[in-house]
Amino acid sequence: MRALLVFSTLLVVALVCVPPVRAEDAAELKPHTDQQIKDHEVFERFDEKFASDDMDDRIRVLRWFGMWRHKKVLKQLKKIWLRDADYELRAVAAEGLGRQTPYAKKSGKYLIDGLGEMTKMASREDPEGDEQLAQVLEARAIVAGIKAVGELGYKKGWDTLKVYIDHYDDGVAAEMMLTCGRLKEYRALPILLEWFNYYPDGYSWSGGSVKVDTGAAGNADAKAAKAKWKAKYGGRKKKARPAAWEALIQALEMITGVKFEKPDELKQWMKDNKRLMRKHGA
């Protein structure tokens, strides 16, 4: 149990700290030719090693395979990312999809398709034993998928991705925030502001408020307000989230160019830049 907790913590730190591929570098990458794929026996080597019973061999060859930018490679990576039962392999396939920059639109769509099916994963509270390991592996796959979307610069999956900002797992939430920064996603700012208000420093939790006016006598307004609050905020996990909070501050700076210390500063920036936000669909 202790080893799994340490592994989970290290995973969050490692995934948040890995630098993204620069968009200008990715744009210059060209597809590998059929001849290059043939000369290096890419599929023969992949098929041989991926059939191994040794998981390390499978992961190693899949990571190598994903470095080849080719339509047939893309097709195989898609299959593993969307359908493989092992989430560790799915994570590596997602890394490979993030390198398929010549086919960014297709690759990005495949990543979003997979992420759309994973929104409820890695969300168990206080998991133990095998369930904890499963949660770690699921989170790893989600993080890899989100990160790959950012590396591709794919912005069409916003409605699917935005729910991950509030994900229970810190590594997932942090990577989603950083991806918003890499994509300079202004549409994320209202959600990030709400998150900032809840966790103003990463360690404390501040509840939200709602207003209602039913015009009814007695305690009807109070009951309506309580029901509205529970519907809007009742599912939010009240826990310290320092790792995700650090990613939040970094993401906000990537989007706006400003390093905020308090939620009110972000709120004021958004008011001052309404035209810019409208321009970007926020």
C-alpha positions as CSV (number, residue, x, y, z in Angstrom):
1,M,0.0,0.0,0.0
2,R,2.8,2.4,1.0
3,A,4.7,1.7,-2.2
4,L,1.6,2.4,-4.3
5,L,1.0,5.7,-2.6
6,V,4.6,6.8,-3.3
7,F,4.3,5.7,-6.9
8,S,1.1,7.7,-7.3
9,T,2.7,10.8,-5.8
10,L,5.7,10.5,-8.0
11,L,3.5,10.0,-11.1
12,V,1.7,13.3,-10.5
13,V,5.1,15.2,-10.1
14,A,6.7,13.5,-13.1
15,L,3.7,14.1,-15.4
16,V,3.3,17.8,-14.5
17,C,7.0,18.5,-14.9
18,V,7.7,16.9,-18.3
19,P,8.1,19.8,-20.8
20,P,5.8,19.8,-23.8
21,V,6.9,19.5,-27.4
22,R,7.1,23.0,-28.9
23,A,4.4,23.6,-31.5
24,E,6.9,25.2,-33.9
25,D,9.1,22.0,-33.7
26,A,6.1,19.7,-34.2
27,A,4.9,21.5,-37.2
28,E,8.1,20.9,-39.0
29,L,7.9,17.1,-38.6
30,K,7.1,15.2,-41.8
31,P,5.6,11.7,-42.2
32,H,8.0,8.8,-42.7
33,T,7.8,7.3,-46.1
34,D,6.6,3.8,-47.0
35,Q,10.2,3.0,-47.9
36,Q,11.5,4.1,-44.5
37,I,8.9,1.9,-42.8
38,K,9.9,-1.0,-44.9
39,D,13.7,-0.5,-44.6
40,H,13.5,-0.4,-40.8
41,E,11.1,-3.4,-40.7
42,V,8.8,-1.3,-38.4
43,F,5.8,-3.6,-38.4
44,E,7.8,-6.8,-38.4
45,R,9.7,-5.7,-35.2
46,F,6.5,-4.3,-33.6
47,D,4.5,-7.5,-34.2
48,E,7.2,-9.7,-32.9
49,K,7.9,-7.8,-29.6
50,F,4.3,-6.8,-29.0
51,A,3.3,-10.4,-28.9
52,S,5.6,-11.0,-26.0
53,D,4.4,-12.0,-22.6
54,D,6.9,-9.6,-21.0
55,M,5.1,-6.2,-20.4
56,D,8.4,-4.3,-20.4
57,D,9.1,-5.6,-24.0
58,R,5.6,-4.6,-25.1
59,I,5.9,-1.1,-23.6
60,R,9.4,-0.6,-25.0
61,V,8.4,-1.6,-28.6
62,L,5.2,0.3,-28.5
63,R,7.0,3.5,-27.5
64,W,9.5,3.0,-30.3
65,F,6.7,2.2,-32.8
66,G,4.9,5.4,-31.9
67,M,7.9,7.5,-32.9
68,W,7.2,6.6,-36.5
69,R,4.9,9.1,-38.2
70,H,2.9,7.0,-40.7
71,K,-0.8,6.4,-41.5
72,K,-0.5,2.7,-40.8
73,V,1.2,3.4,-37.5
74,L,-1.6,5.9,-36.6
75,K,-4.2,3.2,-37.3
76,Q,-2.5,0.7,-35.0
77,L,-2.0,3.3,-32.2
78,K,-5.7,4.2,-32.5
79,K,-6.7,0.6,-32.0
80,I,-4.6,0.2,-28.9
81,W,-5.6,3.6,-27.4
82,L,-9.3,2.9,-27.9
83,R,-9.6,-0.8,-27.3
84,D,-6.7,-2.4,-25.3
85,A,-7.7,-3.7,-21.9
86,D,-4.4,-2.6,-20.4
87,Y,-4.3,1.1,-19.5
88,E,-0.6,1.1,-19.2
89,L,-0.4,0.2,-22.9
90,R,-3.1,2.8,-23.7
91,A,-1.0,5.5,-22.1
92,V,2.0,4.6,-24.3
93,A,-0.3,4.5,-27.4
94,A,-1.5,8.0,-26.5
95,E,2.1,9.2,-26.4
96,G,2.5,7.9,-29.9
97,L,-0.6,9.6,-31.1
98,G,0.8,12.8,-29.8
99,R,3.7,12.4,-32.1
100,Q,1.6,11.9,-35.2
101,T,1.8,15.6,-36.1
102,P,1.4,15.1,-39.8
103,Y,-2.1,13.7,-39.0
104,A,-2.9,16.0,-36.2
105,K,-6.6,16.3,-36.9
106,K,-7.2,12.5,-37.1
107,S,-4.9,11.8,-34.1
108,G,-6.5,14.5,-32.0
109,K,-10.0,13.2,-32.8
110,Y,-9.0,9.6,-31.8
111,L,-7.6,11.0,-28.5
112,I,-10.8,12.9,-27.7
113,D,-12.9,9.8,-28.6
114,G,-10.9,7.8,-26.0
115,L,-11.0,10.5,-23.4
116,G,-14.7,10.9,-23.8
117,E,-15.0,7.3,-22.6
118,M,-12.7,7.7,-19.6
119,T,-14.3,10.6,-17.7
120,K,-15.5,8.5,-14.7
121,M,-12.2,6.5,-14.4
122,A,-9.5,7.1,-11.8
123,S,-12.2,8.7,-9.5
124,R,-12.6,6.3,-6.7
125,E,-12.3,7.8,-3.2
126,D,-9.7,6.1,-0.9
127,P,-9.0,3.1,-3.1
128,E,-7.0,0.2,-1.6
129,G,-5.0,-2.7,-3.0
130,D,-5.6,-3.7,-6.6
131,E,-8.2,-0.9,-6.9
132,Q,-5.5,1.7,-6.1
133,L,-3.1,0.3,-8.7
134,A,-6.0,0.3,-11.2
135,Q,-6.7,3.9,-10.4
136,V,-3.1,4.9,-10.9
137,L,-2.9,3.1,-14.3
138,E,-6.2,4.7,-15.4
139,A,-5.0,8.1,-14.4
140,R,-1.7,7.5,-16.3
141,A,-3.7,6.8,-19.5
142,I,-5.9,9.9,-19.1
143,V,-2.9,12.1,-18.4
144,A,-1.1,10.8,-21.5
145,G,-4.2,11.4,-23.7
146,I,-4.7,14.9,-22.4
147,K,-1.0,15.8,-22.8
148,A,-1.0,14.4,-26.4
149,V,-3.9,16.6,-27.3
150,G,-2.0,19.6,-26.1
151,E,1.2,18.5,-28.0
152,L,-0.9,18.2,-31.2
153,G,-2.5,21.6,-30.7
154,Y,-5.9,20.1,-31.2
155,K,-8.7,22.4,-30.0
156,K,-11.9,20.8,-31.2
157,G,-12.5,18.5,-28.2
158,W,-13.2,21.2,-25.7
159,D,-16.6,20.0,-24.6
160,T,-15.1,16.6,-23.8
161,L,-11.9,17.9,-22.2
162,K,-13.2,20.6,-19.9
163,V,-14.7,18.2,-17.4
164,Y,-11.2,17.0,-16.6
165,I,-10.3,20.3,-14.9
166,D,-12.4,19.2,-11.9
167,H,-11.2,15.6,-12.0
168,Y,-10.7,13.9,-8.6
169,D,-7.1,12.8,-9.4
170,D,-4.6,15.6,-9.0
171,G,-2.4,14.4,-11.9
172,V,-5.3,14.4,-14.3
173,A,-6.6,17.9,-13.1
174,A,-3.0,19.3,-13.3
175,E,-2.3,18.0,-16.8
176,M,-5.7,19.3,-18.0
177,M,-4.9,22.7,-16.7
178,L,-1.4,22.7,-18.3
179,T,-3.0,21.6,-21.6
180,C,-5.3,24.5,-21.4
181,G,-2.2,26.7,-21.1
182,R,-0.5,25.0,-24.0
183,L,-3.5,25.5,-26.2
184,K,-4.0,29.1,-24.8
185,E,-7.6,28.1,-24.2
186,Y,-9.4,31.2,-23.1
187,R,-12.6,29.2,-22.7
188,A,-11.1,27.5,-19.7
189,L,-10.7,30.8,-17.7
190,P,-14.3,30.8,-16.2
191,I,-13.8,27.2,-15.0
192,L,-10.3,27.9,-13.7
193,L,-11.6,31.0,-11.9
194,E,-14.2,28.9,-10.1
195,W,-11.5,26.3,-9.3
196,F,-9.2,29.1,-8.0
197,N,-12.0,30.4,-5.8
198,Y,-12.5,27.0,-4.3
199,Y,-8.8,26.3,-3.7
200,P,-7.3,29.8,-3.2
201,D,-3.9,28.4,-2.1
202,G,-4.1,24.7,-2.9
203,Y,-4.4,23.7,0.8
204,S,-7.7,25.3,1.9
205,W,-11.2,24.8,0.5
206,S,-13.7,27.6,0.2
207,G,-17.4,26.8,-0.6
208,G,-19.3,28.5,-3.3
209,S,-22.5,30.6,-2.9
210,V,-25.7,30.8,-4.8
211,K,-28.6,33.4,-4.8
212,V,-32.3,32.6,-5.1
213,D,-35.4,34.7,-4.7
214,T,-38.6,32.8,-5.0
215,G,-40.6,35.5,-3.4
216,A,-42.1,32.9,-1.1
217,A,-42.8,33.5,2.6
218,G,-41.0,31.7,5.5
219,N,-37.9,29.6,4.9
220,A,-38.7,28.7,1.3
221,D,-35.8,30.8,-0.1
222,A,-33.4,29.1,2.3
223,K,-34.5,25.7,1.3
224,A,-34.3,26.6,-2.4
225,A,-30.8,28.0,-1.9
226,K,-29.6,24.9,-0.1
227,A,-30.9,22.7,-2.9
228,K,-29.3,24.9,-5.6
229,W,-26.0,24.9,-3.7
230,K,-26.0,21.1,-3.4
231,A,-26.8,20.6,-7.0
232,K,-23.9,22.9,-8.1
233,Y,-21.2,22.3,-5.5
234,G,-22.1,19.2,-3.5
235,G,-20.0,16.8,-5.6
236,R,-16.8,18.8,-5.3
237,K,-14.1,17.1,-3.3
238,K,-13.0,19.0,-0.2
239,K,-9.3,18.2,-0.1
240,A,-5.9,19.8,-0.3
241,R,-4.7,20.0,-3.9
242,P,-1.3,21.7,-4.0
243,A,0.0,19.9,-7.1
244,A,-3.0,20.9,-9.1
245,W,-2.9,24.4,-7.7
246,E,0.6,24.9,-8.9
247,A,-0.5,23.7,-12.4
248,L,-3.4,26.2,-12.2
249,I,-1.1,29.2,-11.6
250,Q,1.2,28.1,-14.4
251,A,-1.7,27.5,-16.8
252,L,-3.2,30.9,-16.1
253,E,0.1,32.6,-16.8
254,M,0.5,30.6,-20.1
255,I,-3.0,31.8,-21.2
256,T,-2.9,35.4,-20.0
257,G,0.8,36.2,-19.6
258,V,0.1,37.2,-16.0
259,K,1.0,35.4,-12.8
260,F,-1.9,35.6,-10.4
261,E,-1.7,35.3,-6.7
262,K,-5.4,35.7,-5.8
263,P,-8.7,34.8,-7.5
264,D,-9.9,38.4,-7.5
265,E,-6.9,39.3,-9.7
266,L,-8.0,36.8,-12.3
267,K,-11.6,38.0,-12.1
268,Q,-10.5,41.6,-12.7
269,W,-8.3,40.5,-15.6
270,M,-11.3,38.7,-17.2
271,K,-13.4,41.8,-16.8
272,D,-10.7,44.0,-18.4
273,N,-10.3,41.6,-21.3
274,K,-13.9,40.8,-22.2
275,R,-13.4,41.6,-25.8
276,L,-10.4,39.3,-26.1
277,M,-12.3,36.5,-24.4
278,R,-15.3,36.9,-26.7
279,K,-13.0,36.8,-29.7
280,H,-11.8,33.3,-28.5
281,G,-15.3,32.0,-27.7
282,A,-15.1,32.4,-23.9
